[in-house]
Amino acid sequence: MVLNDNDRDSLQDILNAAQAIDRFLVGKTLVKYLADEILQGKVKEKIELISVTARRLSPELRAEHPEIPWTEIVAVQEVVEHDYVRAQHEQLWRVATRDIPEVADWIKGIVDSGSQAYDDDGECEFHAAGL
């Protein structure tokens, strides 16, 4: 499958947001993250952006890449936006430091190849239900 312009742009937006999270958290610990409300807000904003942008991807692209937990990624925005009590900062930290890098690797694989992500034996634990 060749990426259409919307999918290509959306994937690049997801990748840019993931890379921004990575830059925000360089040299940070959970303790430093929890003490910095501005940093928490920036990370939360980028996680929401990733979720909203994933929602715009074509069903064809999502179907071609079942290794990526699209449903869970899309659901994160609902949890963060509408059930913020459940979206504790420690859990957002785990998503940002564990799951976002894995998702970014998958997305980079799709963007670099034009259509196909590489297979990964690991499973992403990007769960909206866990927030």
Secondary structure, 3 states (H helix, E strand, C coil): CCCCHHHHHHHHHHHHHHHHHHHHHCCCCHHHHHCCHHHHHHHHHHHHHHHHHHHCCCHHHHHHCCCCCHHHHHHHHHHHHHCCCCCCHHHHHHHHHHHHHHHHHHHHHHHHHCCCCCCCCCCCCCCCCCC
